[in-house]
Amino acid sequence: MISIAHLGPSGTYAELAALYYVSWLTKNTKIEASLSPYPSIFQTLCSVAKGESDLAVVPVENSIQGGVTVTLDTLWQLDNLQIQLALVVPITHSLISRSESLDSIETVYSHPQALAQCQKWLEKHLPKVQLVPTNSTTEGLEKLENLQAAAISSLRAAQLYNLPTLANGINDYPENCTRFWVVSQPGNTPNHEILKDGAFYTSLAFSVPANLPGVLVKPLQVFANQDINLSKIESRPTKRSLGEYLFFMDLEADVSSNEMQSALAALSNYTEILKIFGSYNVLPIESL
Ligand SMILES: O=C(O)C(=O)Cc1ccccc1
């Protein structure tokens, strides 16, 4: 039995992503899994780094809001985490409340990503409310004894806690989806048959030795030279001093391929610290 950590309380989108993964595991392997909710994304990842859980399922990027910075920062900070798999989950938000109508809502609780994904809807329908960020979309559901309160979470969460919804599909963009990573400690890899033919993506991050003109050109050129496509680049502050950055990249090649091995050997000449987070494929959830 493997344990899978995810952002809780139960009913989050991260739990939904973990459930998709478990359903794939059940169908394709003999591995059984149990889910453990954690109060924050940071604690979810720490539980794997400490060996308390075998795997964590964490959001990494939203199609509307971009990177989930805590996930990127924590992966950089904790040295022993590897990405095993990615999954992309469609996100549809509901406004959950015991109130009879929108008119009496004074406060809306949710995860900052969810509040941001419903910004226009909130501006239009609830322009005067106080928006309160929470650690997850389900954390705010505890506050709904108060009839003036509402929370943004999934319809699935509303059903789980037997709570009524005031509006459904309130995200500003219907194509809203979030990419999640399944991470483990390096050796602790459940036998992913999906990886049999090699992985499609490699994710890594690096700092550069000095803030000079052209310092990012060389690392980019290294991958271009090997004909490796860059599918994402994101910078994050090093937190050492203002204006110094780390660069997180997703590349379309397996770390063990000749092209990637050559690129990485060349890359190390132009980076200060280089961390490789792993090679992985995307689990197609429509196949489940
Ligand atoms: O809070 C949740 O439910 C999460 O899993 C994080 C999140 C929040 C908003 C969109 C996608 C994931």
The ligand as an SDF file (V2000), in Angstrom:
LIG
                    3D

 12 12  0  0  0  0  0  0  0  0999 V2000
   -7.3430   24.2490   -3.4160 O   0  0  0  0  0  0  0  0  0  0  0  0
   -7.4560   23.3150   -4.2160 C   0  0  0  0  0  0  0  0  0  0  0  0
   -8.5210   22.7070   -4.4280 O   0  0  0  0  0  0  0  0  0  0  0  0
   -6.2700   22.9220   -4.9870 C   0  0  0  0  0  0  0  0  0  0  0  0
   -6.0860   21.7740   -5.2730 O   0  0  0  0  0  0  0  0  0  0  0  0
   -5.3840   24.0240   -5.4910 C   0  0  0  0  0  0  0  0  0  0  0  0
   -6.0290   24.5960   -6.6910 C   0  0  0  0  0  0  0  0  0  0  0  0
   -6.7950   25.7440   -6.5830 C   0  0  0  0  0  0  0  0  0  0  0  0
   -7.4140   26.2610   -7.7120 C   0  0  0  0  0  0  0  0  0  0  0  0
   -7.2830   25.6210   -8.9270 C   0  0  0  0  0  0  0  0  0  0  0  0
   -6.5300   24.4790   -9.0180 C   0  0  0  0  0  0  0  0  0  0  0  0
   -5.8990   23.9520   -7.9030 C   0  0  0  0  0  0  0  0  0  0  0  0
  1  2  2  0
  2  3  1  0
  2  4  1  0
  4  5  2  0
  4  6  1  0
  6  7  1  0
  7  8  1  0
  7 12  2  0
  8  9  2  0
  9 10  1  0
 10 11  2  0
 11 12  1  0
M  END
$$$$
